[in-house]
Amino acid sequence: MSDRHRRKRATIAANLEAQTGRPLAEWVAIAGQAPVEGFMGTVDWLKAHHGLSHFQARLVAEQRRDAAG
């Protein structure tokens, strides 16, 4: 991952917490309870049910996927 990509992800994570009052780790836990399957299912669910932006939802879904191994 490039330094630019790392900085972008850090900015999205910081904005996520600032805008929602919940840190990234909490959103990952919420995504783990999503009644959907797959990466894009999680992204769409977070956007539709929690009002996250596309990039915020993707970051949460990526972290969930990476944590699952």
Kinemage of the C-alpha trace (Angstrom):
@kinemage 1
@onewidth
@group {chain A} dominant
@subgroup {mainchain}
@vectorlist {calphas} color= white
{ca met a 1} P 0.000 0.000 0.000
{ca ser a 2} L 1.377 3.375 -0.953
{ca asp a 3} L 1.895 6.186 1.523
{ca arg a 4} L -0.754 8.209 -0.296
{ca his a 5} L -3.254 5.377 0.112
{ca arg a 6} L -2.439 5.045 3.822
{ca arg a 7} L -2.981 8.772 4.356
{ca lys a 8} L -6.290 8.656 2.477
{ca arg a 9} L -7.520 5.735 4.600
{ca ala a 10} L -6.450 7.534 7.794
{ca thr a 11} L -8.360 10.639 6.712
{ca ile a 12} L -11.489 8.618 5.941
{ca ala a 13} L -11.249 6.887 9.333
{ca ala a 14} L -10.808 10.214 11.149
{ca asn a 15} L -13.733 11.752 9.293
{ca leu a 16} L -15.852 8.678 10.014
{ca glu a 17} L -15.368 9.119 13.748
{ca ala a 18} L -15.824 12.889 13.590
{ca gln a 19} L -19.044 12.596 11.593
{ca thr a 20} L -20.615 9.622 13.382
{ca gly a 21} L -19.128 9.722 16.870
{ca arg a 22} L -18.031 6.106 16.497
{ca pro a 23} L -14.464 4.924 15.837
{ca leu a 24} L -13.598 2.603 12.984
{ca ala a 25} L -13.310 -0.415 15.295
{ca glu a 26} L -16.889 0.073 16.448
{ca trp a 27} L -18.107 0.270 12.858
{ca val a 28} L -16.242 -2.941 12.040
{ca ala a 29} L -18.091 -4.652 14.911
{ca ile a 30} L -21.401 -3.297 13.601
{ca ala a 31} L -20.576 -4.540 10.109
{ca gly a 32} L -19.865 -7.966 11.595
{ca gln a 33} L -23.535 -8.147 12.568
{ca ala a 34} L -24.804 -7.180 9.112
{ca pro a 35} L -27.483 -9.566 7.836
{ca val a 36} L -25.843 -9.664 4.401
{ca glu a 37} L -23.121 -11.617 2.652
{ca gly a 38} L -20.050 -10.445 0.814
{ca phe a 39} L -18.026 -7.304 0.592
{ca met a 40} L -20.414 -5.232 -1.514
{ca gly a 41} L -23.383 -6.482 0.488
{ca thr a 42} L -21.739 -5.042 3.579
{ca val a 43} L -20.936 -1.773 1.801
{ca asp a 44} L -24.497 -1.391 0.550
{ca trp a 45} L -25.950 -2.269 3.967
{ca leu a 46} L -23.778 0.285 5.781
{ca lys a 47} L -24.772 2.968 3.301
{ca ala a 48} L -28.482 2.160 3.354
{ca his a 49} L -28.962 1.439 7.044
{ca his a 50} L -26.379 3.688 8.674
{ca gly a 51} L -25.926 6.537 6.193
{ca leu a 52} L -22.198 6.055 5.660
{ca ser a 53} L -20.622 7.470 2.532
{ca his a 54} L -19.393 5.054 -0.094
{ca phe a 55} L -15.742 5.419 0.899
{ca gln a 56} L -16.501 5.179 4.611
{ca ala a 57} L -18.512 2.008 4.024
{ca arg a 58} L -15.745 0.514 1.860
{ca leu a 59} L -13.144 1.208 4.541
{ca val a 60} L -15.288 -0.478 7.194
{ca ala a 61} L -15.984 -3.455 4.911
{ca glu a 62} L -12.267 -3.784 4.080
{ca gln a 63} L -11.355 -3.811 7.756
{ca arg a 64} L -14.041 -6.402 8.450
{ca arg a 65} L -12.801 -8.597 5.598
{ca asp a 66} L -9.171 -8.269 6.704
{ca ala a 67} L -10.036 -9.063 10.324
{ca ala a 68} L -11.919 -12.191 9.239
{ca gly a 69} L -8.802 -13.409 7.496
